[in-house]
């Protein structure tokens, strides 16, 4: 027969207390799990550039300059020939594998130079396209807060490590700030263009981890349209551009221009960045 009375009452108390304890632990577990999910989302894997990372400027249909620009790093074009590199007064090396220019601290390469340059250029272009496609499909790390920030009008904004996406142009009419450490990764995706106003700057800011400022090599801009850098503007990062990149008079970039059509410079300064640092494990 079923027992009733005081013993049953005590048993119910024990059961209810155990249930409350379980529910409390579940709530704590959910909080911990949410924190782990957010931490995992923030740990962004870098975009691998492969052989495209050997170049400060890489383009498919041409690189032109209004002298004198200053480029630190190699430049290259493929599949178009060296004749599409204009304004540099190229001097071909005796090996016929590359050219030099007083405007380039590095070499100029093209698809019609002597072997192994043509195959190396094909590999670099393929790596550029692969990197673009990789960057384009990265998922947002902070949900809706990383989507269409300020409808693309981002002057004055500060961005922390993460993946951001816009379904519009990105307009930088005045300074913006990228804040983090030397191992943080940032990916900015847009289905439109990146338009930078005259004198506007991308400024790198260290966070509170005492691990340095963000590195340009860890900042990737995936641009489905074109990039237009206004006069005397300054940008930071690797620009993976589906169409063209234009850097106007006195503009500068600490980073790389990897364009699937052409790159146009007007007395611009392009400096390839220091190597990326691996994130702490």
C-alpha positions as MATLAB code, in Angstrom:
seq = 'XXXXXXXXXXXXXXXXXXXXXXXXXXXXXXXXXXXXXXXXXXXXXXXXXXXXXXXXXXXXXXXXXXXXXXXXXXXXXXXXXXXXXXXXXXXXXXXXXXXXXXXXXXXXXXXXXXXXXXXXXXXXXXXXXXXXXXXXXXXXXXXXXXXXXXXXXXXXXXXXXXXXXXXXXXXXXXXXXXXXXXXXXXXXXXXXXXXXXXXXXXXXXXXXXXXXXXXXXXXXXXXXXXXXXXXXXXXXXXXXXXXXXXXXXXXXXXXXXXXXXXXXXXXXXXXXXXXXXXXXX';
ca = [
       0.000    0.000    0.000;
       1.113    3.595   -0.702;
       2.585    5.405    2.270;
       1.162    8.763    3.246;
       1.758   11.384    5.902;
       4.869   13.037    7.200;
       7.290   10.736    5.357;
       5.630   11.501    2.031;
       5.746   15.212    2.776;
       9.487   15.040    3.477;
      10.031   13.059    0.282;
       8.204   15.708   -1.750;
      10.381   18.409   -0.137;
      13.526   16.542   -1.165;
      12.237   16.107   -4.715;
      11.263   19.788   -5.040;
      14.622   20.937   -3.601;
      16.459   18.666   -6.028;
      14.402   19.999   -8.933;
      15.116   23.613   -7.955;
      18.828   22.805   -7.714;
      18.750   21.144  -11.150;
      16.957   24.119  -12.722;
      19.452   26.532  -11.165;
      22.362   24.470  -12.489;
      20.751   24.382  -15.938;
      20.499   28.184  -15.929;
      24.167   28.446  -14.969;
      25.042   25.922  -17.686;
      23.128   27.946  -20.269;
      25.013   31.105  -19.271;
      28.336   29.302  -19.546;
      27.333   27.806  -22.887;
      26.295   31.227  -24.222;
      29.625   32.695  -23.155;
      31.481   29.864  -24.868;
      29.488   30.384  -28.070;
      30.277   34.097  -28.068;
      33.950   33.442  -27.374;
      34.091   30.913  -30.201;
      32.386   33.353  -32.579;
      34.923   36.026  -31.728;
      37.843   33.703  -32.557;
      37.931   34.410  -36.284;
      40.224   32.365  -38.489;
      42.414   34.504  -40.767;
      41.763   34.699  -44.506;
      44.589   32.815  -46.228;
      46.070   34.766  -49.150;
      48.449   32.096  -50.403;
      50.726   33.295  -53.213;
      48.607   36.444  -53.582;
      50.193   37.500  -50.304;
      53.513   37.888  -52.138;
      52.223   41.115  -53.697;
      51.502   44.636  -52.513;
      49.376   45.100  -55.662;
      47.974   42.298  -57.800;
      45.512   42.869  -60.636;
      44.066   41.096  -63.645;
      43.692   43.900  -66.186;
      46.327   46.477  -65.312;
      48.139   48.716  -62.821;
      48.679   52.370  -63.660;
      50.230   55.323  -61.858;
      50.504   59.047  -62.202;
      54.103   59.443  -60.990;
      55.492   59.378  -58.625;
      53.825   56.742  -56.488;
      55.776   54.794  -53.869;
      55.156   51.068  -53.538;
      56.859   48.843  -50.994;
      56.452   45.261  -52.171;
      55.975   43.465  -55.461;
      53.329   44.281  -58.058;
      51.964   41.950  -60.711;
      49.407   41.499  -63.473;
      47.863   38.401  -65.036;
      46.467   37.269  -67.409;
      47.147   40.608  -69.103;
      50.690   41.366  -70.274;
      53.291   43.755  -68.852;
      52.163   46.475  -71.276;
      49.204   47.007  -68.896;
      51.583   48.242  -66.174;
      51.845   51.930  -67.062;
      53.456   55.042  -65.609;
      56.250   53.129  -63.855;
      58.928   53.342  -66.572;
      59.707   49.673  -66.073;
      63.184   48.360  -66.711;
      63.224   44.667  -67.541;
      65.777   42.513  -65.751;
      68.279   40.592  -67.884;
      66.629   37.351  -66.739;
      63.366   38.509  -68.383;
      61.533   37.223  -65.288;
      60.674   40.615  -63.758;
      61.095   44.366  -64.117;
      62.125   47.133  -61.746;
      61.071   50.754  -61.272;
      62.227   53.692  -59.175;
      58.662   53.792  -57.808;
      58.754   50.185  -56.576;
      60.761   48.773  -53.692;
      60.357   45.294  -55.080;
      59.741   43.851  -58.539;
      57.055   43.991  -61.208;
      55.808   40.696  -62.643;
      53.563   39.899  -65.609;
      52.128   36.897  -67.402;
      54.305   37.384  -70.518;
      57.648   37.320  -68.696;
      60.020   34.340  -68.815;
      59.325   31.101  -66.955;
      58.503   30.438  -64.164;
      56.774   33.845  -63.866;
      53.666   33.012  -65.978;
      52.750   29.954  -63.901;
      53.534   31.767  -60.661;
      51.251   34.621  -61.687;
      48.441   32.203  -62.538;
      48.820   30.662  -59.083;
      48.745   34.079  -57.403;
      45.603   35.162  -59.272;
      43.871   31.903  -58.348;
      44.850   32.414  -54.700;
      43.444   35.956  -54.820;
      40.096   34.685  -56.087;
      40.017   31.909  -53.483;
      40.712   34.406  -50.689;
      37.948   36.699  -51.977;
      35.442   33.835  -52.003;
      36.496   32.739  -48.523;
      36.114   36.230  -47.067;
      32.736   36.679  -48.761;
      31.095   33.700  -47.024;
      32.343   34.246  -43.483;
      29.466   34.332  -41.022;
      28.731   37.348  -38.841;
      30.206   37.026  -35.365;
      27.881   39.329  -33.443;
      24.547   38.780  -35.123;
      22.424   41.772  -36.074;
      24.842   44.213  -34.442;
      27.398   43.376  -37.147;
      24.955   43.802  -40.040;
      24.621   47.064  -41.987;
      26.226   49.170  -39.242;
      24.973   52.769  -39.608;
      23.615   51.835  -43.069;
      27.208   52.032  -44.337;
      27.789   55.616  -43.177;
      30.477   54.645  -40.700;
      32.405   57.901  -40.100;
      33.509   58.074  -36.473;
      32.710   54.428  -35.716;
      34.944   52.060  -33.735;
      35.092   48.405  -34.771;
      36.248   45.529  -32.602;
      37.334   42.085  -33.817;
      34.632   40.396  -35.859;
      32.968   39.875  -39.214;
      30.816   42.773  -40.464;
      28.549   42.876  -43.495;
      26.826   45.597  -45.508;
      24.287   45.272  -48.301;
      25.231   48.782  -49.436;
      28.236   50.995  -50.059;
      30.593   51.634  -47.160;
      31.174   55.376  -46.876;
      34.122   56.623  -44.803;
      33.786   60.403  -44.897;
      35.963   60.951  -41.809;
      38.156   58.878  -39.511;
      37.140   55.419  -38.290;
      38.854   53.273  -35.662;
      39.731   49.588  -35.633;
      40.349   48.510  -32.039;
      41.891   45.307  -30.797;
      45.160   43.443  -30.375;
      47.865   42.294  -32.772;
      46.290   38.826  -33.035;
      42.682   39.939  -33.630;
      41.069   39.424  -37.039;
      38.607   41.745  -38.765;
      36.597   41.082  -41.933;
      34.490   43.788  -43.583;
      32.151   42.516  -46.306;
      30.127   44.645  -48.707;
      27.992   43.931  -51.732;
      28.660   47.530  -52.808;
      31.674   49.827  -52.936;
      34.074   51.342  -50.397;
      34.208   55.116  -50.821;
      36.683   57.056  -48.716;
      36.507   60.844  -48.394;
      39.461   63.168  -48.821;
      41.644   63.153  -45.735;
      39.685   60.388  -44.003;
      41.762   57.795  -42.165;
      41.466   54.297  -40.795;
      43.183   54.447  -37.392;
      44.384   51.363  -35.500;
      43.861   51.442  -31.725;
      45.187   49.029  -29.096;
      42.729   47.473  -26.660;
      43.400   46.719  -22.981;
      45.157   43.365  -23.497;
      48.660   44.885  -23.724;
      49.166   42.898  -26.912;
      49.741   45.723  -29.389;
      47.522   47.315  -32.011;
      45.624   45.426  -34.725;
      47.792   44.492  -37.700;
      46.867   45.514  -41.227;
      47.566   41.945  -42.334;
      44.704   40.793  -40.076;
      42.200   43.267  -41.536;
      40.381   42.151  -44.699;
      37.986   44.190  -46.809;
      35.936   42.020  -49.188;
      34.450   44.417  -51.724;
      32.027   43.262  -54.421;
      32.214   46.642  -56.172;
      35.126   49.083  -56.323;
      37.341   50.962  -53.872;
      37.744   54.739  -54.215;
      40.300   56.248  -51.832;
      40.011   60.040  -51.776;
      42.909   62.472  -51.862;
      45.259   62.254  -48.852;
      43.138   59.505  -47.292;
      44.785   56.621  -45.447;
      43.574   53.022  -45.271;
      44.654   49.897  -43.409;
      44.182   46.283  -44.451;
      44.031   43.839  -47.329;
      41.555   44.880  -50.019;
      40.069   41.944  -51.915;
      38.236   43.806  -54.657;
      35.964   42.243  -57.265;
      36.368   45.145  -59.673;
      38.747   48.146  -59.547;
      40.723   50.041  -56.921;
      41.441   53.769  -57.308;
      43.850   55.585  -54.978;
      43.749   59.319  -55.627;
      46.378   62.039  -55.172;
      48.351   61.644  -51.962;
      46.341   58.696  -50.664;
      48.033   55.842  -48.840;
      47.508   52.258  -47.771;
      49.222   50.070  -45.241;
      48.099   46.777  -46.712;
      47.536   45.120  -50.088;
      45.400   45.772  -53.159;
      44.237   42.500  -54.720;
      41.908   43.566  -57.532;
      40.113   41.374  -60.034;
      40.164   44.144  -62.650;
      42.537   47.142  -62.441;
      44.346   49.332  -59.935;
      44.857   53.047  -60.578;
      47.249   55.180  -58.502;
      47.876   58.919  -58.457;
      51.032   59.736  -56.485;
      49.877   57.190  -53.927;
      51.849   55.293  -51.281;
      51.209   51.576  -50.916;
      53.129   49.663  -48.242;
      52.720   45.946  -47.791;
      52.008   45.105  -44.138;
      54.052   43.239  -41.598;
      53.236   39.558  -41.364;
      50.168   38.527  -39.406;
      50.604   37.082  -35.915;
      48.849   33.812  -35.020;
      46.110   34.064  -32.441;
      46.891   32.620  -29.019;
      45.739   29.027  -28.607;
];
